[in-house]
Amino acid sequence: MTIHWNAHTGHFPEAKRRMYQKVYRLHKSDFVKSYKIGITNDPNGRLMDYRQNGHRYNHLYVIYETQSLVYVREMEKYLVKTYWDHCDNQIRGGGGGYGLPPYYTYVVAHIPKKYER
């Protein structure tokens, strides 16, 4: 599995617009076959969780970083609600405990090997 660090920080309304665009590009790409949106305070640890649990996802994109648990939860809820009919999320997001900041919103995706760069 590959981790891609391209986290946006900044004013929340502007960040929402940018995160919408980032997820839209993944959603519309020909090579992403499925994806899930999530939050964590440890992207590397989350990557290990996906590996150890045998998930089909093979790319983790870190797209948003904040010190605010409120904002990271709101970002996840917004993106999951926006892409609900297309993402693999089973709940609307925003719950759970995530430890200490910084917090990250990520998209984990399944990309068939023939499309990997």
C-alpha positions, 0 to 999 in steps of 0.5 A: 500500500502506498501513502500519498501526502498532499494535505491541505491546511487553512480556512475551513470554507476554502478547505471544504471546496478544495477537498471536494475537488480532490475527492471528485478527481479520485471519484471520476478517475478511470483507475480508482475502483472503490474508495472510502473517506476517513479521519485519523491522527496517525496516517501511517498507523491507519495504513498499517491497520488496512494492511493487517486487516487485508483490505483491498485498498492499496493507496491512502491519500492524506488530503486535509490536516487540522488541529481541530477535531471539530473541523476534521469531523465536519470535513469527513461528514461533508465529504461522505455525505457528498459522495455517499452514493459512490464511496464505500463508507457504511456510516456518515462519519464523524464519530469515534476518538482520535487521540491528539492532533494533528488530525487528517482526513484521508481517502483510501482507494483500490487501484488495480495494479495495471493502473498503478504508477 
